[in-house]
């Protein structure tokens, strides 16, 4: 029955035109969401049972090591790696033991004091006093630093989890080696090295990248989430002052949980900035993509001369630092810039009337249109370079066959060129969309996020809006920057919540688009 439904759906899909296929996919995706949610909840009991079985198996293995293990295995309960060192796997055993020693030293000197101060994030900040005698000198004594307490506590918790994982693995390995010794099978360091360079070579190669991912991506994300539950700002800035836990206060502010008018202003501004961020990312991605592809196709036409010259000119524009181009264009289109100057001279010469400067980057709506257009001008060369190489790889036989069948250039583009390009550049499009959500340079250097939000007279504007200087063309990332760097208030707690929102939006679209892209679902079809 299921196969019959799949067949009918395939026949229905193949009978549709290209635009209707896109709508069919969208409809199928959104109508399938309730079913996926239902499947998720119905699978929870089975997943819970499986997880419980795996969790209980861990304790069973530890119990077996205690009851069935010899003195070498039992020694591993206290001294990590002892069971391996005594069974000819000296290299691995020493590494386990060194980690245990390093952890004990770190925990005694840094970890335990940090965990002890975690509930309060410190009792006393830096204290300065004047030391008299021999000339008055100011002496500072550092007591507690809330930020360091929070950071080192997270690192300590991570190291404890790693310790538990390694302790369990060396214990199980020791029991396994003990049982293998009963049948005359003995391990050695040569076998360990051989596994590292052969059987587990993939893990060896990925160790350093995964370590970097944990240190420079996962840990900052966790730190960002935790800071969102504090009142960390300029008034509570370390080391001279401490900050404290505030629970869900920052989250309540962004979602107007207070219910009053001032709180709703924050939600209103957040939703408008979020909407503009998504609109900007969509147009910035696809305008560059399609226009860059068109430029590449025009240059690749056989009748076009000086192909190398046109490509060199476009490549040269990439060599210029982007922020220089953006700052120059921003000055050109400012109220007193050269564009308004030329337009004013022409207007005065024709009509004889006084010209009113056009606020290209100051008007609420024109500003956003100009940002998208100017970003297209800056971004086309990059897409052109990518598309040029891909267009050359499309077999010419496909176009020849299409011409023989009487296909028009437009039909060849939609049936041959565009499907091929979308198939190959699908992951690139996703990365570009995500990158444009966090595209700081274009917004910050072109408009600075302006114009500012305006509200009715007598309205009390929350400091999150007024002090941070958020504007109508700001993206979430530029608002976050203003809030945590430019603003004197330094609202790190609220900025962490905003960063978490950015992470949620980026993760949502990345996973959805990446999982449903043709490049991933049908990757075996590309030869």
N, C-alpha and C positions, 0 to 999 in steps of 0.2 A: 504494500500500500504506500509506504514511504517513497519507494522508487517511482511509483506512478505519479505521485505529487511532484517529485523533483523533475521528472520528464515533462510533465505538463507545464511547470514553471519555466523550464528551459525553452520549450517550444513557444510559450507566450513571450518570453524575453527576446528570442531570435526574430520573432515576427514584428518587433517594434522598430521604429526609426531611431536614429542616434539620440536625438533629444529626449524621446520618450523612454529610452533605455536608462538615461540618467535619472529621470523622474521615477522610473520603476525601481531603481536601486535605492533612491532616497526613501520611497514609500516602504520598500521592504525592510530597510534599516530601522525606520522609526516604528513601524508596526511590529517589528520583532523585538523591540525593547521590553515590552511587558512580559513576553515569553521568556526572554533571557533572565529578567529579574525573578520570574517565577521558578525557572530552573535553578537559579542560584540558591533561593531559599529552600527549595525541595532537596537540594543536594547537601544542605548544611548538616542534617543528621548523619549521613554516611561519611562526610568529611570529618565530622566530629569523632565518630567511632574510629576512623582510620588514624586520626591524629592521636587519639587516646591510646590506641594500640601501640603506635610508635613511641609515644611518651613512656608508656609502661615498660616497653622493651628496654629502654635505657636503664631503668632501675633494675630490671631482671639481669641485664648484663653486668651491672655493678655488683649485684648480689652474687652472681656466679663467680666473679673475680674474687670476692671475699671468701666464699665457701669452697670453691674448687681450685683456687689459685695456690701455688706454692709460696714459699717465703719471698722469692724474687718478685712475683706478681704483687703480693701484699705490700712489699716494700715500696711499690710504685704508688700506693695510696698517699704516702708522705713525700717521697722523693720522685718527682716526675722523671721518667726515662730510666729508672733503675732496672726495671724488668727488661728493657731493650739493651742496655749496656752489658748486662750479665748474660745476654743471649746473642752476642756477636754483632749487634747493631749499635755500635758505639757512636757513630756519627749522629744518628737520629736521637739517641738517648741523651747525648750531651746537649744537643740543641733544646730538647725539652727541659732539661735541668737548668740551662742558662736562662731560659725564659722565666722559669719559676723564681730563680734568684733575683733577676731584674725586676720582676713584678713585686716581690717582697720589699725590695729596697725602695721602689717607687711608691708603693702603697704606704710604707712607713713614713717616708719623708713628705709626700705630696698628697697621695690619694686619700688617706684616712682624715687628715685635717680638712681637706676640701669637702668630703662627704659629711663630716661633722658640722660644717658650716652651711651646708646646702639648705636645710629648712628655713634659716633666717637670712641667708646670703650675707652673713657678716654681722658683727656687733659694733665695731668701731672702725671708722675710716682713717685716712692719713691725718696725723696730728702734727701741727707745727708749733714750736715755741721758741722764744728768744733766750739764748744762752748768754748770760752776762759774765763779764770778766775777760780781760784780754781783748776787748772789742766785742760789741754786740753782734752775735751771729744767729741766723735763723736755722734751726735744726728741725728736720721733718722725720717723723717716725711712722713707718708704714705698719698698720695693724691688719685690717682686712680689705680685700679687694673683691667686690661682688662678682665682677666679670670673670676674674681668675678662678674664683670659687666655682662658678657655674661651669666654666670651660674644663677645668681639671676634674670636676665631678663627672662630667660626661665622658671624658677620656678614661677615667678610672672605671666607670661602669662598663665601657667598651672593653677594656683590658680584662676585667673580671669575666665577662662573657667569653672572651678568647681563652682565658685560663681554664674555664670550665670545659670548653670544647676540646682543648688540647689534653687536659687531664683525662677526660673520658676516652679519647682516642688512644692515648698511650697505654691506658689501662686495658682496653679491649685488645690492642695489638700485643701486649705482653701475654695476655691469656691465650691468644691465638698462637703465638710462637711457642708457648709452653705445650699446647696440645700437639702442634706439629712436631715438636721434639720427641714426643712419645713414639712416633712412627718413623723416626730417623731423618726428618727433614729439618735442616738448620738454615737460618738466614745469615746474611753477612752484609758488610758495608758495600761490597761490590754489587749486590742485588739492589740495595737502596739507590746507589748511583745509577745503575742501569734503569731502574724504574723512573728516576727523575729525568733521565735523558731519552727515555724511549716510551714506556707505557704511559707515564704521567707527564709527558713532555708539554702537552697543552696547558696543564696546570702550572708548569714551570714558567712558560712564556707569559701567561696571564697574571702571574703573581704580582709583578711590579705595577702593571696597569691597574689591577684591582686594589692594590694598596694605595696608589695615588687617588683612585676613585673614592676610597673610604675616607682618606685624609682631607681631600680638597673638594669633595662634593657631598658625600653623605653626612660627614660631621658638621660642615657649615649649615646644611639644611636642618639637621636636628637642633643645632644651636639657634638657628633662626626661629624655629618653632617654639623652643623653650623661652627665648627672650620675649616672644609675643605674650607671655603670661606675666611679664614684669612691668614696672613703671620706669624702665631705663630711658632717661632723656637727659637734657642739659642740666636740669635741676637735681638729678640723681645720677651724676656722672662720676665714675671712678677715675683716679684713686681718692680724690678729696671727699667724695660723698659715696654713700651706698645706695643701691636700689633694692626693691623688695618685690615679693610676689603680689600680684593684683588679680589673680584668677582670670576670669573671662571678660574683664573690663574692656580691654582693647577690642575684642571680638564684638562685644555688645555695642561699642561705639560705631563700628563700621556697619553693623546691621540694624542700627536704630532700635536696639532692644529697649532703650529708655522710653521711647514713645513720644517724647516732647519734640517741638518743632526744631530745636537746635540739633538734636541727634539726627533727625530726618534729613537735615541739610547734608550731613556727611554721607548718608546713604545715597542721596540724590547725586552728589558730586561723584561718588564712587561708581555708580551705575553709568553715568554719562561718560566718565573716563574709560570704563571697561568697554562700553559700546564702541567708542571711538577707536580704542585699541584694536578691537576685532575688525572693524571696518577698514582701518588703516592697513592692518596686516593682510587682509584679503586683496585690496586694490594694489598695495605695494608689491605683493607677490606676483599676482597674475598679470598686471600691466607690464611689469618688467619682463616677465616670462614670454608673453605672446609678442610684444613689440620687439624684444631682443631676437626672438625666433624669426620674425618677419625681416628684420635687418639682415640676419644671417642668410636667409633664403634669397634676399635681393642680391647680396654680394655673391652668392653662389650661382646666380644665373649665368649661363654660358656667354651671353652677349655683353655682360658687364665688363668693362675694362678697368685696369688699375686695381685689381682685387687686393693685391698686397698693400697698396697705399691706403685703401679704406680700412683694412684690418689694422694696419700699423697706427693709423690715426686714433682708432678706437682703443687700441691697446695702450697708447700713450696716455690717454685720459685716465687710465687705471693707475699709472705710475704717479700721478699727482695725489698727495694725501687727501682723503675725502673731506676732512674737516676744513681744509683750506678752501676747497671748492664750495662747500656749504656756507662758510662765512662770507666768501666773496658774493655768492648769489644772494645771501641774506641782505647784504649791503646794497646790492643792485636793486632789489625789490622793496627796500624800505620806503617809508613815506617821503624821504628826501633823497632817495637814490636816483641813479642814472635813468632807470626806466621811467619813473615819474617825471624826471627832467625832460627827457626826449618827448614823451607824450604831451607834456605841458607846452613845449615850444611848438609842436605841430598843431595842437589845439588852438593856441593863441594866434598862430599864423593864419589858420583857416577861418576861425570864427571871430577873433578879436576879443573874446571874452576871457575872463580869469579862469584858469584851470584849477580844479580841486583835486588835490592828490588822492590817488586810489590807495587805500590801505590794504595792499596785497597780503601782508602777513599780520595785520591787526584786526581784520574783520572776522567775525565769528565763523562764517561759512566759507568765504573766499579764501581764508587762511588755510583751511583744510584741503581745499581743492588745489591750491598752489603747492602745498607740501607734497601731495601725491604726484603732481605733474613734475615738480623739480626732482623728486626722488626717482622718477622714471628716467629723467635725463641723466642722472648720476649712475643708475643701476643697469641700463641697457648694455653697456660694453661687456659686463661680466656674463650676462646671459648669452650675448652674441658669441662669445668665445666658446662657451660650452656647446651651444647649438651648432656651431660651424663644424666641429669635429664629428658630432653625431649625424649631421645631415650627409656628410661624406660617406658614412658607413651604410646608409640605406641602399640596398641593391638597385642598380639602375634598371634591371630587368622588370621590376615591379612597375616602374613608371612607363617603360616601353609597352608593357602589356596593357596598362591602363589607357595609353594613347591609342593603341590599336582598337580597343573596345569603345573608343569615342568618349572617354572620360574628360571632363573639363578640368582646368587647373584647380578650381575650388574643390571639386570632388576628389581629386588626387590628394589634395591637402588634408581633407577630413577623413579620407579612407586609408591613406598610406602614411603620410608624413606625421600628422598629429597623433594617431594611435601609437606609432613607433616612438615618438618623442616622449609621450606621456608614460609609456611603459618603461623606458630607460631612465627618465628623469623624475620618476615618481618620488623616490626618497629625497632627491634634491629639492623638489617642490615643498615637501613636508618640512625639511630643515630650513628653507627660506621663509616659510610661513611662521615657524616658531621663532626664527631669528628676527623677523620683522615685529613680532610682538614685543621683543626686547631690543628694538632698534633705537638705541639712545642717541646716536650722533645726529641723525637727520632732524629729529624734533628739536633737540637741544640747541643745535647750531643755527637752524633756520628760523624758528619762531620763539625759541626759549620757553615754549609751552603756552604762550599768550594767545588770545587776550584773556584777562583775568575773569573769573566768575563774578557776576553781579547779582545782587539780591535786593529785595525791596527795602525801602527806608525803614529804619527802626529794627531791622532784623539783627539779632545777635549771632554773629558768625563764629563758629567754634574755631579755636586756635589751630586745629588740624588743617583747616582750610585757609584761614587768614595768614597765619605765621609761615606756613610752608609755601605759600605763593603758587598753589596749583592753578593752572590755566585750562582753557577749553581745548587746546590742542595738545595737552600733556598726555602721554601714555602712562600706564601704570608704572613703568620702569623709571620714567623721568620724574614722576611724582614721588616715588620712593627715594630717588636721589636728592631731590630738593628737601624732602622731609628729614633725611638722615645726614646730609652733607651741607647743603646751602643754607638751610634754616638755622637760626640761632637756637631754636627750641630743641633741635636734635631728638625728635620723637622716635627713638630706636624701637621702642615697644610696639607702637602702631605701625612703624615701617616694617617690622618683622611680620605682622599680620598681613600687610599689603604684599610683602614678598611671598608669603604662603599662598595668597590668592593668585599671584602670577604663576607660581609653581603649579597650582591646581589647574589653571586654565591651560598652560603649556602642556602639562602631562595629559590632560583630557584630549585635546586636539591631536597631540602626537600619537597617542595610542589608538585613537579612533581612525585617523587617516592612514597611519602606518599599517594597522592590521587589516584595513579594507582596500589598500592600494593593490592594483593589478600586478605591480612589480613583485609583491610579496606573495600574493595568493597563487600566482601563476609563474613563479620564477623559473620553473623548469622549461617553460615554453621558449624562453629567450636563448638563442644560440649565437 
